[in-house]
Amino acid sequence: MVESGGAALRTSRALLRITSMSNARDILHLDMDAFFAAVEQRDHPELRGKPVIIGSPPDQRGVVATCSYEARAFGVRSSMPSREAFRRCPAATFLPPDMPRYAAVSRQVMVIFERFTPLVEPVSIDEAFLDVTGSRRLFGEPEAIAVAIRAAIRAETGLTASAGVAGNKFLAKLASEIQKPDGLTVVPRERAAVLAFLAPLPVNRLWGVGKVTCELLERHSYRTIGDIQRTSETALAAVIGHHSAGHLLRLAFGEDERSVETEFAEKSISREHTFLTDCRNPEELRTVLRDLVDDVGHRLRAGDKFASVARLKLRWSDFQTLTRQRALPAPVCDDFTLRRMALELFAAEPLIQPVRLIGFGVSGLTAERQEQMNLFEDPADRRARDEKLCRTVDHLRNTLGREQLVRADEMRHP
């Protein structure tokens, strides 16, 4: 339960723990508004002002990737099953994602960010953190920089972005969500004002508080961030554990020491396929798996990366999901080695039920092979040949079109 006695004293002590906001850095968080849907509405004027849903069509399995604010008014949300989205908003226009087009617009936006500071940390295709501490002399106060960036985005892309301005990443991210869409929120720097800004917000606005943790906290009467501020670490640890309690208390008092990281590296690459009808045909499953593997391999090579671990994912018709992973003999990026490992993992799993979803992924990414010496057969030479062949296929597909080259599994079956 939330402690009531001595709350003022605990708050005063907590205030002393907070470092002076006057020395905080100037951090912006920019988040494009309903990005995919907004790009579609921009490029298709007939869709403006109407509900637009990006994702799987409503007559197929799949979920909503994102949707316009007109669709959100009907209760449609990201990750909602498309059939449920159609039930809530039957007048919506459903469109498949056009990732190359969205990526091109994203690059335009990132270039705008880099005009104002070299310290840009992309979080995803449509949002980023910017450290503008060193940009004051050129562009003015951080709020003025946020205004200028948003104006440039609107002028050059025809889209809108919401921005948060604060002394650290957590507060800036939180602020950018306050007045969406097309909003700008500045978090005050004074310690007491930061606490007052955070206090009325629900606990699920704290990073790391998902649905399960939120329900647990609310059962113990921690409903707002202010409730967290007024308790002790000991009392909170009794509910969620010492590590989580310390983390949430730091955030509840506006503390976040993380810097803007300009080097963004993927930790894993994966692809999944959901079947329209549950599949129990092993050969069809293997064919889909090979396609997924080839796409993962293509993305590895495009990023000049090598993978050390392969992972298979299967979801049965009853929604139970299993994952199996295995270390690769050496970091690789060629389709042949990846296919061989994927099929070995698949063969080791009995098909106890029809399959709803199959996926393949890699992790342990590195920029180097790190080969081991072998006194007899040199597998590195074979992998190098396979990699060269795969890169040649990549080039031909990029030049001629992917549909012009079809994999002949019978000619080289892993």
N, C-alpha and C positions, 0 to 999 in steps of 0.2 A: 504494500500500500504506500501511497505518497506520504512522506513525513510532513506533519504540519508544524510541530514545535520547532523553534529555532530556525525557521526558514530564512528569515532576514539575515541572521548571522552566517548561515551557510552560503547565502548569495554573496554577502560581503567578502567572505573568504575566497569564494570562487572568482570574484572580480579581481582579486589580487593575483590570481594565477594567470590571468590573461595578459599577454605581452602588450605593450603600448601600441594602439592602432595607428599612432602618428608615424611609426616606422614601417607600417605594412606596405606591401607592394601594391601596385595598381593593376588589378586583374579584371579583364572583361571576359564574359562568356557570351558568345553570339550563337543563336540557334535559329535556323531558318524555319519559317512558319509552314507547317503541313507541306514539307518540301516537295515530295513527289507529286502530290495532288496539285500543288500550286504551279508547278512546271506545266502540267497538263492543262490547267485552266488558262495559263498564259498563252500557250501555243494553240489552244482550241477555244476561241472566244465564246462559242456556243455553250461551253460548260461553266462559264463564269457565273457565280451566284447560285450554282446548283450543286447538289450533293454528288461528290465524286469519291469513289472507293478504288484504291490501288491494291491489287492482290488477286487471288484466285476467283474465277467466276462463281456465282452462287449455286450453279448446278454441279459443281465439282467439290471434292474435298480440298481444303486449304483454308488459309486465314487471310485477314486484312493486314497488309503491310503498313498502310497509313490511309488517311482519308481527309477530305476537306473539312473545314469548320462547319459547313452547311450539313454534312453528314454527321458530324459529332453532335449536333443539336438533337439528333434522333437517338443518341446513345451508342453510336458506332464507335469502336475503339480499335487501336492496333492490337493484333494477335487474336482478335475475335474470329470465330469461324465465319467464313463468308456466307454460309447459309443463314446464320443468325443475323448477320449484318443486313442481308436482303429482307429478312422478316421484319426487322426494325425500320428499314428504309427502302421499300420496294421501288421507289422512284429514282434511286441512285444509279449513276452510270458506273459500271465496273470496268476497269482497265487493267491489263497486265503491266507489271513494272517494265520500264524501258531504261535499264541501268546505264547503258552507254550514254544516253542523253542526259540523265541525271548526273552522271559522273563529269560530263563536260561542263555543266552549269556549276557543279561543285568546285571545279578547278578555277572557274572565273571568280567565284567568291573567295577562294583561298588566296588568289593573286591580290585581290583587294585588301585582304587582311595584311598581307606582307608589305603593302605600301606604307603601313603605319608602324609596323614593328617586325623584326625578324624572329621574335619569340612567339611563334604560333604552334599550338599543340592541337592538331585535328583529333577530335574524339570520335567522329563518325563522318559520313559523307555530308552531313548537313549541320554540323556544329563544331566549335573550336574554342579553346581558351587562348587569350592573348595577354601577354605581360607587356603593358605599355608604360611601365615605370620610367624607362629611359626616353620616352617619346614626348614628354611634357614640353620640352623646350621647342620642339618643332610644331607640335599640334595642339598644345594647350592641355587643359585639365582632362582627366580620364572620361568624364561625362561628355565633354565636347568631342573627344575622339570617338566615343560610341555613336554620337549623333552623326558625325561625318561618315563613319563606316556604313551606318544604316542608310544614309542618303545615297552613298555611292552604289550600294547593292541595289537599291530601288532604281536608280538612274540607268545602271548598266545591265541589269538582268530583268528588270520589271517585277521583281519579287520583294517580299518583306522579310525582315528578321527581327527577332526580339533580343534584347541585350540586358545583361546584368553587370553592374559595376560594383566592385567591392575590393576588400583588402586581401582576399584569398580565394582559392578556387571553389571551395564549398559554398561560400556566401554568394559568389558571382553566379554560379550555376543555379542556386536557389532563387536568386533575384531575377534571372532571365525567364523564369517560369511564372512569375507573379502577374504580369500584365500581358500575356499572350492573347491574341496575336498582335504583332507590330507594336510592341511595348518596350519601354526603357525604365528600369528600376535601379536606383542608386542606393546601396546600403550605407548608412551613416558609419563614420569611423569611431565615434566616441563609444567607449566600452558599454556604458549603460544603455545607449541607444541601440547597440547591436543586440543586447539582451532583450530589449523591448521589441525589436523587429522580429526576433525569433520566437518569443514566448507564445504568441497565439497560434502558431502554425501547428498542424497535426504532427504526431510523432513520425508518421511515415514519410515526412519530408526529409528526415535524416538519412544520409547515405548508409546503406546496410540494413535498413529496416524494411523487410519485405512483408508479405501478407501474414506469414506465420508469426514472425517476431512482433508485428504490429498487434495481432490479436492477443498475444501473450502479454504485451505491455498494457493493453487496454483492460485486460482482465484484472490487472493489478492497479488500475486507476491512473496509469500513465497515458494520458490521451493527447496532451499537447507537449511541445518542446518546453514550455514553461514548467510543466510538471517534472520534467527531467532536471531542469535547472534547480528546482526546489528540493531535490532529494540528495541523498549521500551516495557515494560510490558503493559503500557496503550494502545499503538497502537495494540498490539497483542490481548489484552483482548476485544477490540472492534470487533474482528473477531470471537474469539472462547470462550470468557468469561474469567473472572478473574482467576478462579481455574485452568482451563486448561492452560491459558497463563503462570501462575507461574510454573506449572509443566513442560511445554515444555522448558521454559527458563532455568530452572535448568539443564535439560538434555542437552540442547544445549551448555551449558558451562561445561559439563562433571561432574556434581554434582549428586551423588547418595549415600544417607546415609544408605541404607539398608544393613544389615549384612547377612552373610550366615546362613541360618536357618537349623539346623541339624534335627529338628523334622518336618517331612512332614506328614500331616494328610489330608486325603480325606475329602472334605466338602460335597460331595454328591456322590451317586451311581445311575447309570441309565442304561437302556437298551432300544434299539429301534429296530423295524422291519419294513422294507420297502417291500411292496407287489409287486410281479412281475406284477400283474394286479390289478388295484384298486378294493378294496373289499367293498361290500355293505351287506355282510352276517353277521348279529349280532353275531351269534353263533361262526362263524369262528374267528371273531374279539375277542370275549371273550376267546376263546381257546388260541390264540396267546398271549393275554394279560396275562393270567395265567402263560404261559411259561416265559414271561419276568419277571413277579413278582417273580417266583420261583428262577430265576437266580439272581435277585437283593437280595433276601433273603439269598441265598447261599453265596454271596459275603459279605453281612453284617456279617454273622456268622463266615466266614473265617477270617474276620478282627476283630472279637470280638467287633463289634459295634452294637448300637441300634439306630433306626431312629425315629425322632419325627414328620416328615412331609412327606406325600405321594403326588406324583405329576403324573398326567396323561397328555399325549401329543397326539394330533391328528393332522394329516396333511391331508387336503382334496385333492381331485383330481385336484383342481385349485391352489394348493400349499399354500393356506391359512392355517395357523397353529394356533391352540389354545392350551393353557395349563391351567389346573385346579389343584389346590392343596388344601389340607386340613390337619390340624393338627391331628395327631393320639392321641388317648386317653391317651397314655403313651408311652415312648420309647420302641420299640419292634424290634424283628428280626425274628419272626416266619412267615412262609409262609401264615398261615391261616388268621391272622389279616391283613397282607398286601394285600392278594387276596380280602378279604372282602372290604377293603377300595378302592382298584383299581376298583372293579366292581361297587361299589356305585358311584364313580366318572364317570365311563363310562355310567351307566344307566341314569345319570342326563343330558347327552348331546344328544340331538336329532341328528340322522344321516342325516344331511341335504344334504350330498353329499357322494359319494363313498370315502373310506378312502385309501389314498396312504401310510401313515406311522402311526404306533401306537407306543407309548413309555410309559415306566413307570420308575419313579425314586423316590428316597428318599433323604432327607436332614435333617439338624438338628441332625447330628450324635453325639453320645455320647458313652462313655465307660461304663456308668452306666444306670440302669433302672429308678431310681428316682421315685419309686412307691408312690402313695398316699394311705392313709389308707381308708378302706371302712368297715363300721360297719356291713354290711349285706353280700351280695355275695362278695367274694374276687376274682376279675378278675386276680389278680397277679398269683394265683395258677393255673388258667386255662392257662394263657400265659406261665407259666413255663413248664407246661405239653406239650403244643404245641411246645415250643422251644426245649424241650428234644427230642420229636418225630422227629422234623426237623433235629436236629443234628445227630440223629441215621440214618436217611435217607441219610444225607450227607456222613456219614462214609461208609454206604453200597455202595453208588454210587462210592465213591473214591476207594473202595476195589474191587467191582465187575464190575465196568464200568457203566456209566450213562445210557446207553441204556438198561441195565438189569432191571431197576426199572422204571415203567411207572405210572404216576399219575392216580389214579382212581377217577375222579371227581364225578362219580355217587355215590361213597361210602361216600365221605365227601365233599359235595359241599358247598363252603362258601356262 
